[in-house]
Amino acid sequence: MPYSDMMLRDAPLAKKGKYRLPGGEDGLYLEVGTAAKSWRMDFRFKGKRRTMTLGQYPAVSLADARKARDAAKALLRHDIDPAAEGGQRMKEAHKRVEDRERRSGLQHRRSVACAKLCDLCREASASGLMCGCSGNASVRVAGNDFVITPTGRRKSALTPDDGIHIVEGRPLDLVRPSSEMPMHLAVYESNPFILTILHTHPEALSALGLLRPDGPLLRSELFETKAVRKRLVRVPALPPGSEELARAVGHAAKSHAAIWMDLHGLVCVGETSEEVLALSEALEHLARIELLAAGRGAQA
């Protein structure tokens, strides 16, 4: 049974000797003597049973004792005897282990994000949404850190090693990231639920953008168009890669999953690669239908 503050506080001191307060949690227990209550932890190291003291209660609270136990268990995972470390040395060793585990976890998440980025670019290229070196994409790693495509590269030929890690708005790699990096950062900062961004230059949507410089981009009465149109917003023509464009798109991404940048292209945002790719394909498909209908009407 897990301990509670009331159980610890009400436990009477021993009349003689010591006793172990019933209950405990994952090796952690309270040993009660005639004059003090001490936190103890049982563990095994290299096949031998060991016990260590974590401090006296109430100077060391239940929450602090649990933290000390977790720190000791972290050391054990890395084959370090917590009883041999003791005090400040154990805290320092635990911090080293935490840093090591954090770096390892980030490296793993970055590898996963790079693989997702590569697959997204390959599928977008196969769908005709990306051509040559145009367009860019990114996948969030943690917080506002993300991996993004490099500049001047064919997106269909990228490998997981080509993803550029952006930390606190700065690239960790020597290769230059996409010039639209500020826009991606602004989007991630604006909406914590966005995990993937895809920026493309679709042919049909671009044509409609030129034919319709104002008002809604998609205007047909198709039920599908009406459903998707609610998710699309238009921002004015701003220089690519500029802070002005980044702010405009970041603001739009708070409420819309698709942003059309006049004289530039499409940005779709969402939680998964499949989500942003499906939305991009749907918008381009509906744009083609409108262009076909307009061309048919001109011939009639």
C-alpha positions in Angstrom: 0.0 0.0 0.0 1.5 3.4 -1.0 2.4 5.8 1.9 0.5 8.9 2.6 1.6 12.0 4.6 -1.0 11.1 7.3 0.4 7.6 7.7 4.0 8.9 8.0 3.0 11.6 10.5 1.0 9.3 12.7 3.4 6.5 12.8 4.5 6.1 16.5 8.2 5.9 17.5 9.4 2.5 18.5 9.5 1.7 22.2 12.7 -0.2 21.5 14.6 -1.2 18.5 13.2 -0.4 15.0 10.3 -1.4 12.9 9.4 -1.0 9.2 6.2 1.0 8.6 3.9 -1.3 6.7 3.5 -0.4 3.0 6.1 1.3 0.9 6.7 1.9 -2.7 9.0 0.1 -5.1 11.8 -0.6 -2.6 11.2 2.7 -0.7 10.1 2.4 3.0 10.1 4.2 6.3 12.2 2.7 9.1 11.0 3.9 12.5 13.3 3.9 15.5 13.0 5.2 19.1 14.1 8.7 18.2 13.8 9.2 14.5 12.1 8.0 11.3 14.4 7.3 8.4 13.9 6.7 4.7 15.4 3.5 3.5 15.6 1.9 0.0 16.3 -1.8 -0.8 17.8 -2.6 -4.2 19.9 -5.2 -5.9 23.3 -4.4 -7.5 25.4 -7.0 -9.3 23.2 -9.7 -7.9 23.6 -8.6 -4.2 20.9 -7.1 -2.0 21.8 -3.7 -0.8 20.1 -1.0 1.4 20.7 2.7 1.5 19.4 5.6 3.7 17.8 8.5 1.9 17.4 10.9 4.9 15.1 11.4 7.9 11.4 12.2 7.9 10.0 14.9 8.0 13.2 16.8 6.9 13.0 14.7 3.8 9.3 14.7 2.7 7.5 11.8 1.0 7.8 13.6 -2.4 11.6 14.2 -1.9 12.1 10.5 -0.9 10.3 9.4 -4.0 12.6 11.7 -6.1 15.6 10.3 -4.4 14.4 6.7 -5.1 13.8 7.5 -8.7 17.3 9.1 -8.9 18.8 5.9 -7.4 16.9 3.7 -9.9 18.2 5.8 -12.8 21.7 5.2 -11.6 21.1 1.5 -11.4 19.8 1.4 -15.0 23.3 2.6 -16.0 25.1 0.1 -13.7 26.0 2.7 -11.1 25.8 1.8 -7.4 23.7 4.6 -5.8 24.8 3.6 -2.3 28.5 4.1 -3.3 27.7 7.6 -4.6 25.9 9.1 -1.7 24.8 12.7 -1.1 26.0 15.4 -3.5 27.9 12.8 -5.6 24.7 10.9 -6.2 22.9 14.1 -7.2 25.7 14.9 -9.7 25.7 11.3 -11.0 21.9 11.4 -11.4 22.2 14.7 -13.3 24.7 13.1 -15.7 22.4 10.2 -16.3 19.4 12.5 -16.9 21.4 14.5 -19.4 22.5 11.3 -21.1 19.0 10.0 -21.3 17.6 13.3 -22.5 20.1 13.5 -25.2 19.5 9.9 -26.2 15.7 10.6 -26.3 16.1 13.7 -28.4 18.4 11.9 -30.8 15.8 9.2 -31.2 12.9 11.6 -31.7 15.0 13.5 -34.3 15.7 10.3 -36.2 12.0 9.5 -36.2 11.2 13.0 -37.4 13.8 12.9 -40.2 12.4 9.6 -41.4 8.8 11.1 -41.5 10.1 14.2 -43.3 11.8 12.1 -46.0 8.6 10.0 -46.5 6.4 13.1 -46.7 8.6 14.7 -49.3 8.8 11.6 -51.4 5.0 11.2 -51.3 4.4 14.9 -52.1 6.7 14.6 -55.0 5.0 11.5 -56.3 1.7 13.4 -56.1 3.0 16.2 -58.2 2.8 18.7 -55.4 6.6 19.2 -55.3 8.7 19.7 -58.4 12.4 20.0 -58.6 13.8 22.0 -55.6 10.6 23.8 -54.9 8.6 23.6 -51.7 9.7 22.6 -48.2 8.4 20.6 -45.2 9.2 20.1 -41.5 8.3 17.8 -38.6 8.3 18.9 -35.0 10.8 17.1 -32.7 10.1 18.6 -29.2 8.9 22.0 -28.0 9.5 24.4 -30.9 12.5 22.4 -32.2 11.9 20.7 -35.6 13.6 19.1 -38.6 13.3 20.9 -41.9 14.3 20.3 -45.5 17.5 21.8 -46.8 17.6 24.5 -49.5 18.3 23.8 -53.1 17.7 20.1 -53.0 15.2 17.9 -54.9 12.7 16.8 -52.3 12.1 13.4 -54.0 15.8 12.5 -53.5 16.1 13.4 -49.8 17.2 10.8 -47.3 16.7 10.8 -43.5 20.3 12.1 -43.1 19.3 15.3 -45.0 16.9 16.7 -42.4 18.2 19.8 -40.7 17.6 20.1 -36.9 16.4 23.6 -35.8 16.9 24.3 -32.1 15.7 27.7 -30.6 15.4 29.1 -34.1 18.9 28.1 -35.2 20.2 25.2 -37.4 22.5 22.7 -35.8 23.8 21.5 -39.1 26.3 23.2 -41.5 23.9 22.7 -44.5 21.7 25.7 -45.1 18.0 25.0 -44.2 15.1 26.1 -46.4 14.7 29.9 -46.6 11.2 29.5 -45.2 12.5 28.4 -41.9 11.2 31.5 -40.1 7.7 30.7 -41.4 7.9 27.1 -40.0 9.1 28.4 -36.6 6.3 31.0 -36.5 3.7 28.2 -37.2 5.0 25.9 -34.5 5.2 28.8 -32.0 1.6 29.7 -32.8 -0.1 26.3 -32.3 1.4 23.5 -30.1 -0.9 21.0 -31.8 0.7 21.3 -35.2 3.4 18.6 -35.7 3.9 18.7 -39.4 4.1 21.5 -42.1 4.0 21.0 -45.9 4.6 24.0 -48.2 4.1 23.3 -51.9 3.5 25.2 -55.2 0.6 23.2 -56.8 -0.1 24.0 -60.5 -3.9 24.3 -60.5 -4.1 26.3 -57.3 -1.4 28.6 -58.6 -3.3 29.1 -61.8 -6.5 29.9 -59.9 -4.5 32.3 -57.7 -3.5 34.2 -60.8 -7.0 34.2 -62.3 -8.6 35.2 -59.0 -6.4 37.8 -57.3 -9.2 38.6 -54.8 -11.8 36.7 -52.9 -12.2 33.0 -52.3 -9.7 30.8 -54.2 -12.2 27.9 -54.6 -15.7 29.0 -55.6 -17.6 26.0 -57.0 -20.8 24.7 -55.5 -19.5 21.2 -55.1 -20.3 19.8 -51.6 -16.6 18.8 -51.3 -15.5 22.3 -52.1 -17.8 23.8 -49.5 -16.4 21.5 -46.8 -12.7 22.1 -47.6 -13.1 25.8 -48.3 -13.8 26.4 -44.5 -10.3 25.2 -43.8 -8.6 27.5 -46.3 -7.5 31.1 -45.7 -5.7 33.5 -47.9 -2.8 35.8 -47.0 -1.6 38.7 -49.2 1.5 38.5 -51.3 4.6 39.0 -49.1 8.3 38.3 -49.9 9.2 34.6 -49.5 11.4 33.9 -46.5 10.5 37.3 -44.9 9.5 37.9 -41.3 6.3 39.5 -42.5 5.3 36.4 -44.3 6.2 34.3 -41.3 4.1 36.4 -39.0 1.1 36.3 -41.4 1.2 32.5 -41.8 1.8 31.9 -38.1 -1.2 33.9 -37.3 -3.4 32.2 -39.9 -2.3 28.7 -38.6 -3.9 29.4 -35.3 -7.3 28.9 -36.9 -6.9 27.3 -40.4 -5.2 24.1 -41.6 -4.5 25.4 -45.1 -3.1 28.8 -46.0 -2.8 30.2 -49.5 0.0 32.7 -49.9 -0.7 34.9 -52.8 1.9 34.7 -55.7 3.7 32.0 -53.7 2.0 28.8 -52.8 0.2 26.6 -50.3 0.9 25.7 -46.7 -0.9 22.9 -45.0 -0.4 22.1 -41.3 -1.6 19.3 -39.0 -0.6 16.6 -36.6 0.5 14.0 -39.2 2.1 13.7 -42.6 -0.9 11.9 -43.9 -3.2 14.7 -42.8 -1.3 17.6 -44.5 -0.7 15.5 -47.6 -4.3 14.5 -47.9 -5.5 18.2 -47.5 -2.9 19.4 -50.0 -4.0 16.8 -52.6 -7.7 17.5 -52.0 -7.3 21.3 -52.6 -5.3 20.7 -55.7 -7.9 18.2 -57.0 -10.7 20.6 -56.5 -8.8 23.4 -58.2 -8.3 21.2 -61.2 -12.0 20.6 -61.4 -12.7 24.3 -61.3 -10.2 25.0 -64.1 -11.7 22.2 -66.2 -15.2 23.6 -65.7 -14.0 27.1 -66.6 -12.3 25.9 -69.8 -15.4 23.9 -70.8 -17.5 27.0 -70.3 -15.2 29.1 -72.5 -15.5 26.6 -75.3 -19.3 26.3 -75.2 
